[in-house]
Amino acid sequence: MKLLITGMAGFIGFSLARQLSGRGHTIIGIDNLNDYYDVTLKQARLNVLSEYEDVHFVRLDLCDREGMTELFSHHGFDSVVNLAAQAGVRYSLDNPHAYVDANLMGYLNVLECCRHHGVGHLVYASSSSVYGMNETVPFSTRDSVDHPVSLYAATKKANELMAHTYSHLYDLPTTGLRFFTVYGPWGRPDMAMFMFTKSILEGRPIDVYNHGDMSRDFTYIDDIVESIMRIIEVVPQRDSAWQPSLAGPDSSSAPYALYNIGHGGPVRLMDFIHALEEAIGRRAECNFLPMQPGDVPHTFADTEALYQAIGYQPRVDVWEGAKRFVAWYRDYHRV
């Protein structure tokens, strides 16, 4: 197939393009290379991808309506994986307009282009952040997510609602993926594993919020990518037998699907830090702090529906994942 990956210079987009290469597809990737985090890391990812003959990069912003229309008109994509977004919960407190521009206006351009150019399947990134104040664990796509605690989460929930509308009105098959704390080699510098590793290696203390009483459903990048590659092939269909009174928010009469994509088990933050300490071979000095605004104490993904759809379960635990990340970090930074 001919496949578009938006946000290809990003962590997940880059990793997905690498794994899809060599499988008979033509892969086009776009990214605006914004400076939310170190652009040299994004460029380094693109330098790696430039070695793959079936992967092609175009610098383009989702908000460029004319550029997006021209891209879709020229290529005639079979499937689209939309991973481009303004990421980060904490940054949304400081720069809310960036989230409206990228995650709402840019995402609308993706939907419109998919609608008008006959795309067979749109797979898009949502987030575990949409669960907000939900305290029922594990988090299920059947749960209500009407109480977000950050603008970032609100925009991701909006993406799901917008996708459903286009699935219903225009028969556009869409699949949303609620990612749970993705980590691994080539990861984002604003994520905990990257920041903690950097600080520990430099002998500086790490900030540990909510006094360490937190847990996350840490999900290794290879498990994420394998799941995405499989879900691309699982195209939602209309369901004439669907009854709203008997169904949850994760199903529809429209060709619409929604899944959690996580490891399926929470890891205590302090255990996560211990895994990093073991991989680095050095103890961390912890600076314990209160909870940050917009953050949540615990995440835990119910992944049974995804397993039923693709027949795959994550295989890399946080102890092995930490070793692989630290090995990459030392090599990339030569430390």
N, C-alpha and C positions, 0 to 999 in steps of 0.2 A: 504494500500500500504506500501511498504518499502521505506522510504524516507531518503535521506541524506541532512543534513544541514551543510554547511561549515561555519566556524566562529561561532560555537555554543556558545562559551564563551563570544562572543560579545553581545552588547546591543540588537540588533534586533534578532539575532540568538537564544539567550537565551529566549527572550520573545515569539518567534514563537514556540520553542520546548515546552514551558509550555502550550501554548494554544492548540497545536496539541495533546498533551498527553491525553489519555483517549478516543480517537475517533476511536480506532481500528487499528491504524497504528503502525508499528515498526519504531522508529526514531533513526538513527545513526547520531551523530554529531562529527565533527572534528574541531580542533583549534590548532595553534602552540603556543598559550599563549605567544606571544611576549611582550616586555616591552614598547611598544609605550605609554601605560598608565598603571596605577597601576595594577599589576598582581593579587593582593589580591582581587580586585573587580571582576576580571574574575573568580578567584577561588571560590569566594563567590557565584557567579551565578551557577557555576558547582555543588557546594555543595547543592544548592536548587534542581537542576535537578537530583541529585543522588537519591532523594526520589521517583522519578517516575520510575516505573518498565518497562515502554515501551520506555524509553529514555536511550541511551547508548552513552558514550563518548570515543573517541579515540584521543589521542594526535598525531597530524600529520600535517605536513606543506604541503601546496599545491605544493610547489616546489620539494617535494620528489617524483620524477616520479615513482620510483619502489614501494614506499609505497602506492601511489595513485592507481596504477594499481592493486596491491594486494588487496586493500580495495574494489574496484569495482568488481574484479573477485570473491571475497568471498561472497559479499552480493547481487549482482544482483538488484540494485536499480530500482524502478519504476520511481521515480522522484527525481530531485536534486534541492535544493535551494542554490545557491552560494552567500553567504553573506560575505565570507572571503575576505579581501582586506587590503591593507595599506591605512588607512583613513587619512583625514585631509588635507586641502588646504595649510595651513601655513607650516606644516612640510615638504611638498614636495619641498619647497624652500631650505631647509637645507639638506635633505637626498633623493635626486631624485632616487638613485639606488634602494632604498627599494620599490619604486612604480613600477619600471620596473620588479623587481623580483616577487613581489606578484601579481600585477595587470595585468601583461602581461604573464610572464612565468608560474606563478601558474595558472592563468586563462586558458592558453592554455592546461595545463595538465587536467583541468576539462573538457574542450571541447573534448579532445582526449579520455578520459575515458568514457564520455557519448556516444561518437560515437562508440567506439569499444565494449561497453557492453550493447547496446540496451536500453538506458534510454529513457523513453517515453516522458519526458518533462523536460527541463532545464529552471528554473526561476532564473534570476541573477540580482544582484544589480547594477544599474547604478546610476546616480546622477544628481540632478538639476544643479550641477556645469558645466555640459556640455554646458549649454546655454551661458556661457561666456559673450561676448560683445553684445549679443542679447538685444535689447531694446523694442521689440514688446511684449506687455503684453495683456492677460496672456500668459505665455510661453506654446507653443503648440508643440507636438511631430512632427507636420508638418513643423515647423520652421527649417531653416538652423542652424546648430551648428558647423560651421567650424572655429570659432574664440574663442577657449578656452583661458583662462587667467591664468591657472595653469597647471602644469604637471599632478596633480591628475585628473583634468577634462579631459585632453588629454587621459589619460589611460582609463578612463571610456567610452569616445567616442570610443576608440579603441576596448573595450569590445563589444560594440554594433556591430561594423563592423565585428569583428571576429565571433560573434554569427550568423550574417546573412550569412557569408560565409559557416559555417557548416550547417546551415539550408538548404541553396541552394545545396551544394554539396552532403550532406549525409542524407537529410531528417530528420535531428534532430530538433524537435520542440523546439524553444527557445522563451522566453518572458523576455524582459528587463524592469526593473522598475526604473524610475528616481525618487529617493527619495528626498523629500523636507523637510529639517530641522526637523528631527525626535527628539522628546524629551519625557521625562517621567521618572517614577521610574526605577532605575537600569541603568540610562543613562551614557554616557561617560563623564569622568571628564574634557575633553578638550572642551566640548560644553558650549555655553553661559549660559544656565540655571544652570548647575552644578557650573560653576566658579562664576557666579553672586551670587548664593545662599550662597556659601561658604564665599565669601568676605563680603557680607552684614551681615551674622551672626557673623563674626569675627570682624566687625566694620572697615573693610578696604575699600578703594575706589574701584570702578569697572572701567575698561577701556571701554569707549564707542567710537567706531570708526566712522569715517566720521561725527564726531560731532553730532551723534545721528540721522543723516538723512539717515536711513536705514530701510528696512522692509523685513520680511521673511514670507514665507508661512509655519508657524509652524504647524507640524503635530504630533498629540499625538500617542504614541506607540500602544495603543490598536486599533486605527483605521488603522494603518499600518499593524498590524498582521492580523486583520480580512480581509483586502484586499488581503494580500499574500495568506492566506488560500483559499480564493475563487478563486484567479487567478491560483492556482495550478491545479484546476479542468478544467480550460478553455484552452484546448490544441490547439495551432494554427494548421491550416490545409493549405495545398497547395491551391492556387487560380489560376486556369488556365485562368480565365478571366482578370487577373490583367494586366493593361497597364501602363508602367512607365511614359508615357506622361501625364496621368490623375491622377497620385498618388503622394503622398508625401513620405518622407524618413521613415515614420513610418509604411509602408505597403510593401508587396512584394508578388511575386508569390510563394515564399518559405514559409514553415511553421514557420513564424517569426512574432512576435508581440512586440510592444514597447508602454509603457504607462507612463504618469506622475502619481505619487502616492503622493498626498499632500492633504492638507485640502481644497484647492480651493479658498483661499482668503488671501491676505497679512495682516500682523499685523505690525504696526510701532514699531520700536525698543523701543522707549520710552514708548509706551503702554505695551509692553512686560515687561519692567522693572517695571512699575506701578503694573502690575498683580503680580509680584514677591514680591514687597513691601507689597501689601495687604495680600498675603499669609503668609509672614514672620512676618508682624506686625512691620516693621522697615523701615525707609527711607534709600535709597541708596545714597552714595556720589559718584557722577559721575566725572570721569577724562576724559574729551572730547579730542579725538585725531583725526588726519587725517586718511583717508582710508589706509588700509594695502595693500601691493602688493598681487595680486592674488585673492583679494576679489571682490565681486560685490555688488552694493548698494541695489538692490531690487530683490526679487524672487516672482513669482506668477504663480501657476500651473493651467493650463486648464485640468480639470479632467473628462470632459464629456465622453471621449472615455472609460476610466476605468469604469465609472458608467454604461455605456451601456453594458460593458462586464460582470460585476459582480453584478450590481444592488445594490450597497452599496455606501453610502456617509458618510464621516467622521462626527462624532457626538460630539466630545469633543473640546470645544473652549479653548483658551489659559488661560482664567481666571480659569476655572475648572481644566485644566491641571496643572497649576502652583500650585494650592492647593494640588493636589495629589502628585506632585513631592516633594514639601517642606515637606509634611507629611512623605513621604518615607525617605527623606534625614535626617530629625531629628531622625527618628527611627533607621536608619542604622548607623548613626554616633553618636547617643545618645547625641544629643545636643538640 
